[in-house]
Every structure is written in structure tokens, then in C-alpha cells.
Amino acid sequence: MGILTWIIFGLIAGAIAKAIHPGNDPGGWIVTIIIGIVGSFLGGAIGTYVLGWGDVDSFWSPKSWLLAIGGSILLLFLYRMVTKK
């Protein structure tokens, strides 16, 4: 995927993750893109190394979306655990 595709993918995945896991989350749309992209990498690593799903790199693949959204939700959960008072 190209860089523009990663940005769009990250924005959509991060927005869906924020909608599924509502609460006091950081930032606006730029942070949402970053959360989505980092969550995609995290979800892809889990899918590849833990679940053994192999390399999933298609934009339209349901596995890509599930892993990206799941990784973003995990990232938001970890953020809340670290910043919890």
C-alpha cells in the first residue's frame, strides 16, 4: 500500500476504534490517523506472529480491517491504562 492509502486506512480504522471504545481519548483527526496506523501495525504483527495468518496487505481484505481496528482498540486500551489516575 502507498503512503496515502496508509493514511486513509489509519483514519478509518482509528475512527472506528474510537467509536467502538469511547471515552477520554487523545487528540483530533491527526492523532486518530496515528492511532489507526500504529494500531494497524500492532494488529498486523499479532495476526502474523501470534495467529499465523501470514502477510495481509490488501486494503479490501476483511482480515486487514479486523486486525487494524483490533490493534487500534488495543492501543487505546493501553493508552488509558498508562494514563489512568
N, C-alpha and C positions, 0 to 999 in steps of 0.2 A: 504494500500500500504506500502511496505517496504521502508527503507531509500534510497536504490539505485534507486528504482522507482521514489521516490520524486525528487531525483537529476536529473535523466534523464528527467522527466516531467517538472521540473523547467527550465532546459537548453533549451528544445524545446520551451516551452511556452514563455520564456524570449527572445529567439532569434526571434521568430515570432513577438512578441510585438515590439522589436527594429526595425524589418524590416517594420512593419506597421506604426510605429511612429518614423521616422528617425529624426536625429538631434544630438545635442551635449549631449550625454548620458554618464553616468559614467562607467568606468571600462572595463575589459575584460570579459573572459568567466566565471570567478568565480562570478563576480558581476551580470552577466547575469543569472546565476543559482539562485542567491539570489533573484534577481528581480522576476524571474519566480516563485519561491517557495512562496515568500511573496505575489505576485500577485495572486497565486492560493488560498492562504488562504483568501485574500481580496475578490476575486471573489466568492469563496465558501460561505463566510459569506453573501455577497449580495444575492446570489442565494437562500440561506437557509432562511435568516431572512427578506429580502425585497420582493423577488419574490415568496417565498413559494414553491420552487422546492424540498424541502426535502434534505436528505443526498445523495449526488452524490459522490461516491468514486471509480468508475470503471475507469481504465486507458483508456479504449477504448470508453468511453461514450462521444458523441459529446457535451453534456452539460458540462462535466468536462473541455473539451478543450476550449469551448467558454467562460466559466467563468474564467478559468486560464488566457487566453490571454486577455480578457477584464479587469481583475483585474491588470494584468501587464501593460497594456496600461494606465490605470487609475493611477497606481503608478508612471509611467514615467511622465505623465502629472503633477501630484502633485510635483514630484521632480523638474521639470522645473519651476513650479510656485514659489516654495520656493527659488530656486537658481537664479531666474531672477534678472537681474540688471537694 
